[in-house]
């Protein structure tokens, strides 16, 4: 459930884990010592995952991009969203004002350029989406704010590049494969999953997988079909093949039960699926 992927007070050399924690402490109004922080170094970008309980007593997970310090996403943890027995009259204007103020607090003046609309609503929650047009020095962006209807509590936030549905892929499948192979770095790499073009919120993305038998490596790649940038890499190492016996009649040192081998394969598949779902959540 960990979240998705702008720049605010971005120092040239990147942000430290301590600076990210201080940023969250300032946003949530809590002591920095009370924040649980963990650094996640990825192949493309490093992020900080931070857990904090705000002044409203809601526990949230923050994802901070350590390259430029922007808040990439926020998710409320274990929040009861069930509507009360008697649903009070909804003040849509008040909730939209809360969404706008939340965006202004998290991404600064860039929120002023967003055009807001209601994307989804239920008795218990409401989602507001703000999108900006192309701006000098920065592309268009999309900001999503999920609020609990009864009190306006922040349930989820994300700020990411926005690609209109008309955005067309500029890279061909062969180009995307070349980008992946350059990152993979194994001379015997073969395409384990052919490039497939998909869209995520309008953004065209090539998805493919590479495999190296010599290195026992398998990695899935998401590549921006407009810019050629790596969006996400999900590596999963495979167990090396069993070494052959010294002679045809030699007894193996150990015998692996078939159920253990199958169990290992299932475990690897589960890990790969988990990484795949996490990647989808963050992108």
N, C-alpha and C positions, 0 to 999 in steps of 0.2 A: 504494500500500500504506500510504499514510499515514492514518493513523488517524482514529478516532472521537472524541465527546464523551461534593472538589467544593470546597468552599471551605476553605482552610487558611491561617490567618494572613492573611486577606484585608484589605489596606489599602484605605481608602475611595476612593483615586484610581486604583486599578488598579496593575498590576505593570509594571515596566520589563523590557526584554530582559535587562539585567544581573542583575536580581533572579531572573528565571526561570533563568538560567544558574547562579546561585549555589545555587538550590534543587536543580537536577539534580546539581550537583557534590557537594552534601551527601548526596544519595541514593546516588549511584554511588561516592562516595569517591574522586573524581578532582580534579585541579587545575582550577579554573574556566577557566584559560587554554587548556586542551586541548579545550574544548567548542566545536563549531561551532553558531552560533545564527543564526536568521533570523526576523524578524518578518513575520507575515502578517496584514494588515488586511482583514478581511472586512466585508460590509455589515451584519452583525449583531453579530459578536464578533471581537476580535483575538486571535490565538494566536501562540505562539512554537514553532517547530520546532527542536529541538536534537538534535545527534548527539554521543554520548559513548561511550567505551570503558571499561567498568567494570573493577572489580578482578578479575572472573572472565574478563577478556579478550574479552568479548562486546560487540560494537558494537550500540548500540541507538538508536532514534529516539524522542524524547520529544515529546509535544504538550502544551503548558502553556497554559491559558486565562489570558490577561492581564487579564481583568476581575477575577477573584478568586484567581488563582494556583493553582487546582487542577490536578492531573495528570489530563488527560483521557484520555491513552492512551500506551502504550509498545509498541514493536515491535522485536524482535531482528532484526538485518540479517545475511543470509548465514550463518545458523546451520545446522550439520549436525544434522538430527534423526533420521537413520537409526539404528535400534537396533544395538547391538553384536552381534557374531557369536553370543555366548552372552548371552541376556538374563538379568540377575541377578534374583533374587526381588524382587518389587515390595513396597515398604513403603508401603502406601496411607496409613497414619496419618501417616507422616513427610512425605509429599508434601502432604497436606492441611494439616498444621501449617505447612509452608513457604508455602502459598497464603494462609493466614490471617495469618501474620507479614508477608508482602509487602503485603497490603491494609492492615494496621495501620500499617506503615511509610509508606505512600503517602497514606492518607486519614485517619490518626489515629483518634480514639476512635469515629468513626462506623462503623468496621469491626466494633466490638464488637456492634452491633445486627444484623449480617447473619446470615441463616440459610443455611448452606452445603450444597451438593449437588454431586455429580459429574455433569457434563453430557455429556462426551465423553472417550473414552480409546482409545488405541491402544498398540501395542508401544513407540512412541517418545515419545508426548506424552499429557498428561492435562489436561483443562480443568475448573476448579472455578468455580462460580457462587454468589455470595452475594447474597441479596436481603433488603431491609428493608421493614418495614411503614411506613405513613404515620407521620411523626414531627412534633411541633410545630416550626414554623419551617422545615421541609424536607419535601419529598414523599418517596415511596418511591424507593429507588435500587437499582441492580444493579451488581455488581462482578464482573468476569470475569478469571480468572488462568489463563494457559496456561503449563504447565511442561514442561521436557524431563524425561522419566521417569528417565533413567539417573543424573542428578545434581541434579535439581530446579532447573536454571537457568531463569530467567524468559524466556519467549519472547514473551508478549504480555499486556498489561494494559489494561483499560478500566473507567471508572467513569462511569455515566450514569444519567439518570432511568429508573425502571422503571415501566411501565404494565401492570397485570394484563390478561390477555386479555379480561376483561369490560369494560374501559374503552370507553365509547361516545363517538362523535363528538358534539360539541355545536354545531359550526359546520356550516352547510349549504354547498353548493358556491358559492352566490352570495356568502356571507360570505367564504369563502376568496379568491374572485376579487377582492372589494373590498380585502382586505388586500394582495394582490399589486399591484393597480392603484395603491394609495396609495404603495407603495414604488417602483413602476416610474416613476411621475411623468410619463408621456407622454400628452397629451390624445387622441391618435389610437390608443391602445393597443387591440389586438384580441386575443382569446384564440386562440393558435396551437395549443394542446393543451388539450382540455377537462379540467376538474378530475376527478381520479380518486382515490378513497379507497383507501389501502393501509395496511398495518400493518408496523411495524418493531419487532420484539421486543415486541409488544403495544401499541405506541403508534400510535394512529390519526393518519394524516397525509394531508392533501390535497396532491396533486402537480398542477401545471398550468404552462403556459408562456404568455408574452405576447410580442407582436411590435409594433413601431412602424416603419411604412414611412418616415415622415418622418425619424426619427432613426436608421434602419438599426440597430435594436437588437432583440435577442431574449434573453429571460431565462427560466430555469426556476425554479420556486419549490416549496419544501416548507414547508407550514404546519401547525403543530400543530392538529389538529381538536378538541382539548379546550380549549386556552387561547387559540388564535388567534395564537400567537407564530410569528415567522419561524424556521424550523429551519435552512434553507439556501437560498442564492440562487446560481445558476450563470449568470453573464452570458456571452454570446457576441456580439460585434459583427459585423454583416454588412457586406460591402462596399457602398458607395453605388452607385446605378444610374448607368450611363454617361450623361453629358450629351449631348443631341441636337446634331446638327451645326447650324451657323448657317444653312445653306440646304440644300434638298433635294439639290443637286448637289455640295455641298462635299465634298472628300475628308476623311476623318477624319485627325486628327493622327497617331494610332497605330492599329494594328490588333491586337487581341488574338486570338491563335490560339484556336480552340475548345478545344484540349486544355488550354491554360492556364486557361481559365475553368472547365472541368470539374475540373481538378486543384485549383483554389482551393476549389471547392465540397466536394470530397472532404476537403481539409485542414480546412475549417471543421467538417465533420461529425465528423472524427476528434478535433478539439479539444473539441467539445461532448460527445462520448462520453467522453473522458478526464475532463472535469469532472464528468460524471454519475456515473462509477464512483468518482471520488474522494469525491464527496459521499456516496455510499452507504457508503463505507468509514468516513467520519468520523461519520456519523450512525448 
